[in-house]
């Protein structure tokens, strides 16, 4: 084949095939890299130009991961990059801290969500970016770093805007009214989705900027979310009990109350629900709207809507699973909407009772066995006579469950004695219970510790002097936890290695001694932090600890109050545990497991009977063996024993 303009024919075919495969939009992109090649079919002058074009077209497919400015608090609108912990070209791993961001609350590390290579930093140290703006690009492969960096230069946030524009254009156009969209916020740097625990405002209620309008469950805790603008709740898109991804719309806020009907119709397109009634129809009966809403919470939803039940998808699903007739449940949500909480109340006796199974009112013809099609198939496979199976379905039909129970593949429900002669059996939990956000976070943290080589060292500590000190300061509000934190912090002062953490480059020493203490709460575990425990007196620590425990139980701890610890204490002494090992938290060098105090009889020459009673407590230190060695742990435990045996200096 002949060459054209110095290009071999085979190369030209490859190039033309590339253009045909990529389409007109990629031809335009190629010409943007090579000014001498417009998007029309012009022949390239040299083989080098063809090579460059192929390289440029290939670079268009280099996969780039965008790192955006996270919302580190519910009020944060922009953040400043304090420092980058990684340089361009360096490899990063999922969960690894890559930059420090200053929010409106505190400075916090931001972790990477995926593995890759930091290709381009778009927001330099000291610069500020809005929440959601792209601050860096990550290449999935090392060979793509240059291509991603070239594409990202000068196009940081523009690329995000370009991607968002088609998505918006593809949906329903927003109404021409003034409103703001409330999205699911990122309440921690690792949060990917959140669940709406409760709405503090109903549709139609007025809200003010800074006012809490809903409670969201993240992977760390339950937190209030505030409104950024004044207005009226026009539409709730994500109902109570439902979860959605970070950044997804959860509600619309209208600037003017008259615009609520128009925004309701628009909200239906965002949530995928059927469109609401036209604004004109909604405004045609303003006089009767208020009484209807007032009565909706007390009346049956089916009666209030002419037979249609207004309920959230989660409520409908729970009603089926719990055997509750949703038509008899009174809704407490907006406009009488039935929520998941309403179904739970009905199921557990505080609302409508479960519907009793209807007695059969139809008798099949002689010789006909009433059974569902699936039951007949299963019985035929199992070679069972349907006549020998008692049906529990409607009208006494044999169901698939009946056949499975007969074959032993399914467990029969236990019958409860009706005359009360026998005690009711204890109903044990059964089946899968999904993790809450906090339980999922705890599970992930435990898995992350599996890669760390640890060792453990235990020691008994004489507690007589410590217990006497506690009894003297207890009236002042000092807790055992505060005294323990103080004693451990003073021991760390003499052995700072146990307050360190491992880094690939070496040992990282923390200048502050922040003692995290594990607290078991309903549905999970969290570690409130007593910051600067070595510098503060025990009375101040005791007051701070009571405040932190209260916040932990109510789910209102801020991120800085539970993830800033440098050393952890896990105390199970109050449960009577004599000895246990604790799992080392990721990113820390040590955790101390504190067991219960036990009494022992030991020899004593000065005692009348030559014996005396003392109290001892066993503590077990778990350490990261990459930078902390056995001798370090032994010396730390000896110092801790000396401090707790002579605790006068703690107060």
Secondary structure, DSSP 8 states (H G I E B T S, - for coil): ---BTTB-HHHHHHHHHHHHHH-HHHHHHHHHH-TTS-SS----SSHHHHHHHHHHHHHTT--EEEEE----STT--EEEEEEESS-TT-EE-TT-EEEEEE-SS-EEEEE-SS-EEEEEESS-TT-EEETT-EEEEEESSGGGHHHHHHHHTT-HHHHHHHHHHHHHHHS----SS-EEEEE----STT--EEEEEEESS-TT-EE-TT-EEEEEE-SS-EEEEE-SS-EEEEEE-S-TT-EEETTSEEEEEESSGGGHHHHHHHHHHHHT------HHHHHTTHHHHHHHHHHHTTS-HHHHTTT---B-HHHHHHHHHHT--GGG----SGGG-B-HHHHHHHHTTSSS-------------TT---B-HHHHHHHHHHT--GGGS---SGGG-B-HHHHHHHHTSS-------SSSSS--------S-----HHHHHHHHHHHHGGGS-EEEEEEEEE-HHHHHHHHHHGGGT--HHHHHHHHHHHHHHH-GGGGEEEETTEEEE-SS--EEEEEEETTEEEEEEETTTTTS-HHHHHHHHHHHHHHHHHT---GGGTS--SEEEEE-GGGT---------TT-SEEEEEEEEEEEEEE-TTSTTSEEEEEEEEEEEEEETTT--HHHHHHHHHHHHHHHHSGGGG-
